[in-house]
């Protein structure tokens, strides 16, 4: 691609031309990024480790996370370069795809507009599906608790309607900045829940030689890990709303710091869940946890002592 700047002219930089109404700080972006990546998908990681073995799971989690982050960093850099060549502050994913194909080989330039619409369709379909999964997941877990404690059998669709309705105010927020407090609260609650799950994962561990080091069901592992880590649309939206978007990519950027934190969390959940339950690990690790008991503070202290 030809350089849009003439010799002697000051080089145009898209970051300088961005005008973000409610910008995110680096800390805001990190919390939002962790929250958008770590979700219910992490509860299926023990099953993913069962598919490839615990050593295979550790290695493949590191590899898949590295590939995802490399691809996302490459995409962000391409979007910035497209913005620079068009001399605008920001070009989104579909616009970047349209422009990249329009200046590519002549035989595919006619597909540039179709490519932009295709990316839009993929993002809409993907995020709609993810949101539906989360609403169903929350509804089923709430139903399980209510059914056991209150013995009232209510249809799951009613729970989905209630959860979806309660989520509408959050869906109506137009600025990611307003979601930062809820992201921080949700992250704290999520890791509190994971700590409760770890209480069961770290007790009554069988000998480690009872679980496989390697297994051959790689495709199933890739599907689970991609569901648990991929959230491209939200990742790009966070970068677009940052006060200092240059801090998003790079070796010590927000994206890499989040990836390291998420990879450690996922490896710990997947490895410990598979070690604890072995061949009997369920599709979600919460299904292996007994529902007839609640974690008691005295019991936890006694176990630790």
Secondary structure, 3 states (H helix, E strand, C coil): CCCCCCCCCCCCCHHHHCCCCCCECHHHHHHHHHHHHCCHHHHHHHHHHHHHCHHHHHHHHHHHHHHHHHHHHHHHHHHHHHHHHHCCCCCCHHHHHHHHHHCCCHHHHHHHHHHHHHHHHHHHHHHHHHHHHHHHHHHHHHHHHHHHHHCCCCCHHHHHHHHHHHHHHHHCCCCHHHHHHHHHHHHHHHHHHHHHHHHHHCCCCCCHHHCCCCCCCHHHHHHHHHHHHCCHHHHHHHHHCECCHHHCCCCCCHHHHHHHHHHHHHHHHHHHHHHHHHHHCCCCHHHHCCCCCCCCHHHHHHHHC
